[in-house]
Amino acid sequence: MKQSNLQQNCIKFCKSEGLFHINTRGVKAPSNYPDLIICLNGMFIAFAFTDSTEQRLHCKKVLSCGGRIYRPRTLGEFVEIIRSIQEEKKNEF
């Protein structure tokens, strides 16, 4: 699946689940930002669908701030990541 199609499908999934998300390709954000940003269970989660040296630098910044970064290659992988994070919250006491 092309990167743009994957990103659009992931955005559709976020909308269908009512997840707060920001598509950085749809706003005036630098091209080296992660492609999709989600706030889930109070966590900052970034998704990169492209792989560039400049984008890797921003991904490192996300990690250094306590956020998470993922590079899913399929919609199924994206959904699995989201479900896993949602499950983490359920398992907290």
MILUMKOL-217019 format. One record per residue (C-alpha): residue number from 1; residue in one letter; z, x, y negated. Coordinates in steps of 0.5 Angstrom, whole numbers, plus 2048, in hexadecimal, padded with zeros to 3 digits. Example, Ala and Ser with C-alpha at 12.3 -4.5 7.8 and 13.67 -1.06 7.14 Angstrom:
2
atom k = 1 | r = A | c3 = 810 | c1 = 819 | c2 = 809;
atom k = 2 | r = S | c3 = 80E | c1 = 81B | c2 = 802;
***
This chain:
93
atom k = 1 | r = M | c3 = 800 | c1 = 800 | c2 = 800;
atom k = 2 | r = K | c3 = 7FE | c1 = 803 | c2 = 7F9;
atom k = 3 | r = Q | c3 = 804 | c1 = 805 | c2 = 7F5;
atom k = 4 | r = S | c3 = 803 | c1 = 7FF | c2 = 7F0;
atom k = 5 | r = N | c3 = 802 | c1 = 7FA | c2 = 7F5;
atom k = 6 | r = L | c3 = 809 | c1 = 7FC | c2 = 7F8;
atom k = 7 | r = Q | c3 = 80C | c1 = 7FC | c2 = 7F1;
atom k = 8 | r = Q | c3 = 80A | c1 = 7F5 | c2 = 7F0;
atom k = 9 | r = N | c3 = 80C | c1 = 7F3 | c2 = 7F7;
atom k = 10 | r = C | c3 = 813 | c1 = 7F6 | c2 = 7F6;
atom k = 11 | r = I | c3 = 813 | c1 = 7F2 | c2 = 7EF;
atom k = 12 | r = K | c3 = 811 | c1 = 7EC | c2 = 7F2;
atom k = 13 | r = F | c3 = 817 | c1 = 7ED | c2 = 7F7;
atom k = 14 | r = C | c3 = 81C | c1 = 7EE | c2 = 7F1;
atom k = 15 | r = K | c3 = 81A | c1 = 7E8 | c2 = 7EE;
atom k = 16 | r = S | c3 = 81B | c1 = 7E4 | c2 = 7F4;
atom k = 17 | r = E | c3 = 822 | c1 = 7E7 | c2 = 7F5;
atom k = 18 | r = G | c3 = 824 | c1 = 7E6 | c2 = 7EE;
atom k = 19 | r = L | c3 = 825 | c1 = 7ED | c2 = 7ED;
atom k = 20 | r = F | c3 = 825 | c1 = 7F0 | c2 = 7E6;
atom k = 21 | r = H | c3 = 820 | c1 = 7F5 | c2 = 7E6;
atom k = 22 | r = I | c3 = 81C | c1 = 7F9 | c2 = 7E1;
atom k = 23 | r = N | c3 = 815 | c1 = 7FB | c2 = 7E2;
atom k = 24 | r = T | c3 = 814 | c1 = 801 | c2 = 7DE;
atom k = 25 | r = R | c3 = 80C | c1 = 801 | c2 = 7DF;
atom k = 26 | r = G | c3 = 80C | c1 = 7FA | c2 = 7DB;
atom k = 27 | r = V | c3 = 810 | c1 = 7FD | c2 = 7D5;
atom k = 28 | r = K | c3 = 80F | c1 = 803 | c2 = 7D0;
atom k = 29 | r = A | c3 = 813 | c1 = 808 | c2 = 7D5;
atom k = 30 | r = P | c3 = 811 | c1 = 80F | c2 = 7D6;
atom k = 31 | r = S | c3 = 80C | c1 = 810 | c2 = 7DC;
atom k = 32 | r = N | c3 = 811 | c1 = 814 | c2 = 7DF;
atom k = 33 | r = Y | c3 = 817 | c1 = 80F | c2 = 7E0;
atom k = 34 | r = P | c3 = 818 | c1 = 80C | c2 = 7E7;
atom k = 35 | r = D | c3 = 813 | c1 = 806 | c2 = 7E8;
atom k = 36 | r = L | c3 = 818 | c1 = 801 | c2 = 7E9;
atom k = 37 | r = I | c3 = 820 | c1 = 800 | c2 = 7E7;
atom k = 38 | r = I | c3 = 824 | c1 = 7FB | c2 = 7EA;
atom k = 39 | r = C | c3 = 82C | c1 = 7FA | c2 = 7E9;
atom k = 40 | r = L | c3 = 82F | c1 = 7F8 | c2 = 7F0;
atom k = 41 | r = N | c3 = 836 | c1 = 7F7 | c2 = 7F1;
atom k = 42 | r = G | c3 = 838 | c1 = 7FB | c2 = 7EB;
atom k = 43 | r = M | c3 = 833 | c1 = 801 | c2 = 7ED;
atom k = 44 | r = F | c3 = 82E | c1 = 804 | c2 = 7E9;
atom k = 45 | r = I | c3 = 828 | c1 = 804 | c2 = 7EE;
atom k = 46 | r = A | c3 = 821 | c1 = 807 | c2 = 7EC;
atom k = 47 | r = F | c3 = 81B | c1 = 807 | c2 = 7F1;
atom k = 48 | r = A | c3 = 815 | c1 = 80C | c2 = 7F0;
atom k = 49 | r = F | c3 = 80F | c1 = 80A | c2 = 7F3;
atom k = 50 | r = T | c3 = 80B | c1 = 810 | c2 = 7F0;
atom k = 51 | r = D | c3 = 80C | c1 = 817 | c2 = 7F1;
atom k = 52 | r = S | c3 = 80C | c1 = 81C | c2 = 7EC;
atom k = 53 | r = T | c3 = 810 | c1 = 822 | c2 = 7E9;
atom k = 54 | r = E | c3 = 812 | c1 = 81F | c2 = 7E3;
atom k = 55 | r = Q | c3 = 814 | c1 = 818 | c2 = 7E6;
atom k = 56 | r = R | c3 = 818 | c1 = 81D | c2 = 7EB;
atom k = 57 | r = L | c3 = 81C | c1 = 81F | c2 = 7E5;
atom k = 58 | r = H | c3 = 81E | c1 = 818 | c2 = 7E3;
atom k = 59 | r = C | c3 = 820 | c1 = 817 | c2 = 7EA;
atom k = 60 | r = K | c3 = 825 | c1 = 81D | c2 = 7EA;
atom k = 61 | r = K | c3 = 828 | c1 = 81A | c2 = 7E3;
atom k = 62 | r = V | c3 = 829 | c1 = 813 | c2 = 7E7;
atom k = 63 | r = L | c3 = 82C | c1 = 816 | c2 = 7ED;
atom k = 64 | r = S | c3 = 831 | c1 = 81B | c2 = 7E8;
atom k = 65 | r = C | c3 = 833 | c1 = 814 | c2 = 7E4;
atom k = 66 | r = G | c3 = 835 | c1 = 811 | c2 = 7EB;
atom k = 67 | r = G | c3 = 82F | c1 = 80D | c2 = 7EC;
atom k = 68 | r = R | c3 = 82B | c1 = 80D | c2 = 7F2;
atom k = 69 | r = I | c3 = 823 | c1 = 80E | c2 = 7F3;
atom k = 70 | r = Y | c3 = 81F | c1 = 80C | c2 = 7F8;
atom k = 71 | r = R | c3 = 817 | c1 = 80D | c2 = 7FA;
atom k = 72 | r = P | c3 = 815 | c1 = 807 | c2 = 7FE;
atom k = 73 | r = R | c3 = 80E | c1 = 807 | c2 = 801;
atom k = 74 | r = T | c3 = 80E | c1 = 800 | c2 = 804;
atom k = 75 | r = L | c3 = 811 | c1 = 7F9 | c2 = 801;
atom k = 76 | r = G | c3 = 815 | c1 = 7F9 | c2 = 808;
atom k = 77 | r = E | c3 = 818 | c1 = 7FF | c2 = 806;
atom k = 78 | r = F | c3 = 81A | c1 = 7FD | c2 = 7FF;
atom k = 79 | r = V | c3 = 81D | c1 = 7F7 | c2 = 802;
atom k = 80 | r = E | c3 = 821 | c1 = 7FB | c2 = 807;
atom k = 81 | r = I | c3 = 824 | c1 = 7FF | c2 = 802;
atom k = 82 | r = I | c3 = 826 | c1 = 7F9 | c2 = 7FD;
atom k = 83 | r = R | c3 = 829 | c1 = 7F5 | c2 = 803;
atom k = 84 | r = S | c3 = 82D | c1 = 7FC | c2 = 805;
atom k = 85 | r = I | c3 = 830 | c1 = 7FC | c2 = 7FE;
atom k = 86 | r = Q | c3 = 831 | c1 = 7F5 | c2 = 7FE;
atom k = 87 | r = E | c3 = 835 | c1 = 7F6 | c2 = 805;
atom k = 88 | r = E | c3 = 839 | c1 = 7FC | c2 = 802;
atom k = 89 | r = K | c3 = 83C | c1 = 7F7 | c2 = 7FD;
atom k = 90 | r = K | c3 = 83E | c1 = 7F2 | c2 = 802;
atom k = 91 | r = N | c3 = 841 | c1 = 7F7 | c2 = 806;
atom k = 92 | r = E | c3 = 846 | c1 = 7FA | c2 = 801;
atom k = 93 | r = F | c3 = 84D | c1 = 7F7 | c2 = 801;
***
